[in-house]
Amino acid sequence: MTAPLHVTKGHGTQNDFVLLDGRTTPPLDTALVRSLADRRAGIGADGVIRLTASAELPEGAALLRTEPGAVWFMDYRNGDGSIAEMCGNGVRVVADYARSLGMWDPAAGDLVLGTRAGVRRVRRVEPPTGSPAADWYAVDMGEWHLPAGQQAAAVGADAEVTVAGLAVPRPALSVDLGNPHTVLALADEAELAAADLTAAPDVRPVPPHGTNVELVVPLGETVDQDGTPVGRLRMRVHERGVGETRSCGTGACAAALAVRTWAGDGSPAVWLVDVPGGTVRVTALPGGRVELAGPAVLVAELYVDLDALAAV
């Protein structure tokens, strides 16, 4: 009989994950990830994250040569078992997981975390007034860019996306945050609700490594209590290798950055992004970087019978 596998379940704005402690669990394989993520025969999750020593993985060892503080690495897999470069909600959730395991003390400074998209620095922050009770974390998501460059920024698009439920293909803008995104704007929330994301949208030209597709509706701007202009938008997302999810952290960043690009000079640096699972805050930083802030919640610890899981 195989020994039970200890796991934790957590989510960031309902983008949910199965979390494993790499100090006591072996490397992930595709079959195990798919079984754990299965919502009927497993635990159920959008992805599986193994928090492990950076030195254990080639990608982590490479980061340590320039970032010796990145001793821990987020080994992330999509629900279908495929390896993913990054997950903005996952970074916050794994930071809360590291805190719960005693691997990081927020009071001592930032968590320096290795990912396949580079090092991410995480700190605990105060939640906005009126937010549901949960710890909030802010993540420096690193540099972002438009793969098609300034020409795409000037035109506003470099791709065309066909979405079931919408009458015609829509122009879209590609945004790279270490993983690929394609963002298209819709006229109103009725169109957003009509979109059918049970199937992957058709993106042309076809992205070589697939893409996450964000559908956005800009909701205007307000001024915060301290006088800071704040934009707001609503978003749905189809994640590569997963399907529609309740939230996507890198997708929220891509959506805000795309809307900011379309709006032009003078648009807000801070954006609140409403997703089906809640709200996150995206801040465009100097130097072409971006920060994502939002809640992280650990909801359960449990033991998985691997023999039963494998028998399905």
C-alpha positions as MATLAB code, in Angstrom:
seq = 'MTAPLHVTKGHGTQNDFVLLDGRTTPPLDTALVRSLADRRAGIGADGVIRLTASAELPEGAALLRTEPGAVWFMDYRNGDGSIAEMCGNGVRVVADYARSLGMWDPAAGDLVLGTRAGVRRVRRVEPPTGSPAADWYAVDMGEWHLPAGQQAAAVGADAEVTVAGLAVPRPALSVDLGNPHTVLALADEAELAAADLTAAPDVRPVPPHGTNVELVVPLGETVDQDGTPVGRLRMRVHERGVGETRSCGTGACAAALAVRTWAGDGSPAVWLVDVPGGTVRVTALPGGRVELAGPAVLVAELYVDLDALAAV';
ca = [
       0.000    0.000    0.000;
       1.384    3.429   -1.010;
       1.770    5.963    1.795;
      -0.836    8.772    1.674;
       0.245   12.050    0.075;
      -0.149   15.157    2.230;
      -1.452   18.155    0.263;
      -2.921   21.607    0.929;
      -5.722   23.250   -1.064;
      -5.674   26.990   -1.634;
      -6.939   29.680   -3.969;
      -6.387   33.282   -5.057;
      -9.674   34.891   -6.145;
     -10.957   31.327   -6.705;
      -8.105   30.356   -9.049;
      -7.415   27.160   -7.110;
      -4.380   24.970   -6.557;
      -3.212   21.762   -4.934;
       0.003   22.550   -3.021;
       2.777   20.123   -2.125;
       5.841   20.495    0.109;
       8.838   19.521   -2.019;
      10.887   18.712    1.070;
       8.742   15.627    1.621;
       7.241   14.862   -1.803;
       8.926   13.660   -5.014;
       8.943   15.603   -8.317;
       5.637   15.922  -10.129;
       4.657   13.838  -13.125;
       1.869   14.430  -15.627;
      -0.345   11.570  -14.495;
      -0.251   12.632  -10.830;
      -0.988   16.264  -11.666;
      -3.986   15.331  -13.808;
      -5.328   13.008  -11.137;
      -4.967   15.539   -8.322;
      -6.536   18.315  -10.423;
      -9.498   16.177  -11.516;
     -12.633   17.777  -10.028;
     -14.604   14.547   -9.821;
     -12.091   11.799   -9.078;
      -9.345   13.870   -7.450;
      -9.029   16.967   -5.278;
      -9.904   19.443   -8.013;
      -7.782   22.410   -9.053;
      -6.766   24.668  -11.904;
      -3.155   23.727  -11.236;
      -0.716   21.898   -8.980;
       2.232   23.639   -7.300;
       5.185   21.932   -5.645;
       7.208   24.326   -3.487;
      10.724   22.950   -3.566;
      14.389   23.893   -3.263;
      15.591   25.857   -6.293;
      18.806   23.820   -6.355;
      16.758   20.692   -7.108;
      15.643   21.854  -10.574;
      17.804   23.002  -13.512;
      15.748   26.193  -13.898;
      16.115   26.965  -10.202;
      19.822   26.234  -10.108;
      20.306   28.657  -13.017;
      18.470   31.406  -11.094;
      20.595   30.856   -7.995;
      23.717   31.866   -9.898;
      22.417   35.442  -10.140;
      19.790   35.473   -7.346;
      21.242   33.523   -4.388;
      18.285   34.564   -2.238;
      15.845   32.571   -4.402;
      16.293   29.381   -2.406;
      12.685   28.220   -3.021;
      11.130   27.473   -6.395;
       7.505   27.324   -7.557;
       7.275   24.165   -9.696;
       3.928   24.856  -11.368;
       1.822   22.648  -13.625;
      -1.480   23.367  -15.331;
      -4.379   21.062  -14.557;
      -3.651   19.000  -17.697;
      -0.132   18.269  -16.443;
       1.663   20.664  -18.779;
       4.462   22.813  -17.389;
       3.673   26.526  -17.120;
       6.122   29.377  -16.768;
       4.200   31.427  -14.228;
       0.909   31.985  -12.427;
       0.255   35.300  -10.705;
      -2.462   33.981   -8.403;
      -0.356   30.892   -7.760;
       2.598   32.997   -6.605;
       0.469   34.654   -3.930;
      -1.025   31.346   -2.803;
       2.349   29.613   -2.659;
       3.694   32.574   -0.651;
       0.934   32.039    1.910;
       1.758   28.325    1.819;
       5.448   29.061    2.478;
       4.413   31.246    5.410;
       2.209   28.482    6.813;
       5.081   25.979    6.589;
       7.480   28.317    8.396;
       9.616   28.677    5.266;
       9.041   32.453    5.093;
       8.345   35.176    7.663;
       6.682   38.210    6.001;
       7.938   40.418    8.834;
      11.533   39.583    7.892;
      11.272   40.868    4.333;
      10.221   39.811    0.857;
       9.907   36.213   -0.244;
      12.331   35.773   -3.145;
      10.767   32.987   -5.182;
      12.124   31.227   -8.242;
       9.773   30.511  -11.153;
      10.267   29.422  -14.744;
       9.647   33.034  -15.743;
      12.383   34.307  -13.418;
      12.501   35.519   -9.826;
       9.366   36.947   -8.225;
       9.437   39.012   -5.027;
       6.400   38.823   -2.751;
       5.425   40.928    0.248;
       2.346   40.993    2.471;
       0.250   44.164    2.130;
      -2.857   45.654    3.676;
      -6.058   44.738    1.813;
      -8.172   47.534    0.347;
     -10.984   48.882    2.490;
     -14.066   46.694    2.185;
     -12.234   43.626    0.897;
     -13.249   40.192    2.234;
     -11.163   39.035    5.197;
      -8.018   37.443    3.745;
      -4.290   38.050    3.686;
      -3.231   40.131    0.693;
       0.114   39.787   -1.040;
       1.776   41.956   -3.677;
       4.031   40.391   -6.286;
       6.547   42.172   -8.468;
       5.696   40.291  -11.659;
       8.819   41.491  -13.442;
       9.109   42.956  -16.897;
       6.360   42.728  -19.492;
       6.413   43.465  -23.192;
       4.340   43.456  -26.355;
       5.733   40.646  -28.549;
       4.770   42.565  -31.699;
       6.366   45.781  -30.438;
       5.391   49.399  -30.841;
       3.715   48.784  -34.171;
       1.105   46.664  -32.374;
       0.750   49.349  -29.713;
       0.111   51.977  -32.375;
      -2.435   49.843  -34.223;
      -3.901   48.379  -31.023;
      -3.734   44.767  -32.200;
      -1.524   42.093  -33.681;
      -3.911   39.124  -33.653;
      -7.501   38.146  -34.391;
      -9.578   36.019  -32.053;
     -12.777   34.094  -32.724;
     -14.815   33.315  -29.610;
     -17.894   31.088  -29.563;
     -20.980   33.134  -28.740;
     -19.626   36.314  -30.338;
     -20.762   37.119  -33.851;
     -17.480   38.122  -35.494;
     -13.725   37.739  -34.921;
     -12.182   40.496  -32.809;
      -8.806   42.254  -33.010;
      -6.574   41.479  -30.034;
      -3.255   42.508  -28.507;
      -0.549   40.034  -27.450;
       1.078   40.705  -24.070;
       3.960   38.677  -22.593;
       4.460   38.387  -18.836;
       6.786   35.414  -18.961;
       3.799   33.468  -20.256;
       1.726   34.383  -23.330;
      -1.556   36.332  -23.315;
      -3.927   37.624  -25.965;
      -6.333   40.384  -24.880;
      -9.470   41.511  -26.710;
     -11.914   44.248  -25.731;
     -15.679   43.824  -25.819;
     -18.336   46.522  -26.088;
     -20.188   45.801  -22.859;
     -20.894   43.300  -20.105;
     -23.693   41.676  -22.116;
     -21.134   40.635  -24.729;
     -18.825   39.423  -21.977;
     -21.603   37.242  -20.557;
     -22.499   35.892  -24.019;
     -18.997   34.577  -24.725;
     -18.723   30.778  -24.572;
     -15.339   29.800  -23.132;
     -16.070   26.091  -22.800;
     -13.896   25.728  -25.920;
     -10.589   27.453  -26.540;
     -10.899   30.643  -28.614;
      -9.292   30.483  -32.057;
      -6.301   32.825  -32.205;
      -4.696   33.869  -35.511;
      -1.824   33.788  -36.153;
      -1.592   30.611  -34.078;
       0.714   31.213  -31.067;
       3.654   28.761  -31.144;
       3.259   27.781  -27.472;
      -0.457   28.443  -27.059;
      -1.845   31.448  -25.227;
      -4.166   32.570  -22.458;
      -7.073   34.610  -23.846;
      -8.546   37.496  -21.839;
     -11.890   39.123  -22.690;
     -12.178   42.575  -21.122;
     -14.724   45.352  -20.689;
     -13.274   48.695  -19.496;
     -15.460   50.228  -16.779;
     -13.969   53.714  -16.555;
     -11.871   55.543  -13.982;
     -12.254   56.928  -10.475;
      -9.979   58.793   -8.063;
      -8.793   57.037   -4.898;
      -8.930   58.652   -1.465;
      -5.312   59.771   -1.807;
      -5.984   61.341   -5.206;
      -4.577   58.483   -7.284;
      -6.454   57.801  -10.544;
      -7.664   54.198  -10.632;
      -9.001   52.397  -13.683;
     -11.394   49.473  -13.502;
     -12.217   46.638  -15.865;
     -14.066   43.334  -15.870;
     -12.461   40.204  -17.274;
     -13.058   36.586  -18.175;
     -10.223   34.281  -19.176;
      -9.586   31.018  -20.988;
      -6.314   29.622  -19.652;
      -3.993   27.574  -21.797;
      -4.089   23.939  -20.665;
      -6.973   24.524  -18.231;
     -10.040   26.147  -19.804;
     -12.055   29.000  -18.313;
     -10.968   29.772  -14.760;
     -12.430   32.024  -12.086;
      -9.316   34.188  -12.163;
      -5.860   34.492  -13.716;
      -3.219   36.696  -12.124;
      -0.914   37.143  -15.107;
      -4.077   37.485  -17.215;
      -5.300   40.342  -15.025;
      -1.952   42.071  -15.508;
      -2.091   41.498  -19.266;
      -5.660   42.833  -19.414;
      -4.839   46.006  -17.470;
      -1.684   46.629  -19.495;
      -3.543   46.136  -22.774;
      -6.333   48.548  -21.770;
      -3.699   51.021  -20.601;
      -1.925   50.693  -23.947;
      -5.177   51.316  -25.834;
      -6.021   54.315  -23.627;
      -2.678   55.984  -24.357;
      -0.749   58.651  -22.459;
      -2.326   59.803  -19.231;
      -4.149   56.552  -18.467;
      -3.992   55.333  -14.840;
      -1.067   53.289  -13.580;
      -3.347   51.475  -11.093;
      -6.200   49.196  -12.202;
      -8.743   47.143  -10.303;
      -9.592   44.020  -12.274;
     -12.888   42.295  -11.485;
     -12.903   38.569  -12.286;
     -15.587   35.990  -11.495;
     -13.647   35.003   -8.367;
     -13.086   38.469   -6.908;
     -10.907   41.532   -7.474;
      -7.154   42.049   -7.838;
      -5.089   45.224   -8.166;
      -2.591   45.752  -10.989;
      -0.005   48.550  -10.867;
       2.243   49.499  -13.779;
       5.702   50.172  -12.322;
       8.585   52.240  -13.703;
      11.004   50.427  -15.973;
       8.405   48.336  -17.749;
       7.543   46.210  -14.724;
       4.159   45.393  -13.208;
       2.865   44.510   -9.732;
      -0.080   42.268   -8.899;
      -1.788   42.398   -5.494;
      -4.637   40.292   -4.211;
      -5.821   37.778   -1.623;
      -4.554   34.278   -0.934;
      -6.501   31.708    1.076;
      -5.531   28.227    2.284;
      -8.724   26.262    2.824;
      -7.748   22.667    3.653;
      -5.052   20.151    4.496;
      -5.711   16.563    3.563;
      -4.178   13.177    2.817;
      -4.647   11.614   -0.589;
      -4.890    7.848   -1.049;
      -2.590    7.476   -4.065;
      -3.665    3.891   -4.700;
      -7.298    4.992   -4.977;
      -6.292    7.976   -7.112;
      -4.345    5.769   -9.513;
      -7.201    3.256   -9.742;
      -9.594    5.741  -11.361;
];
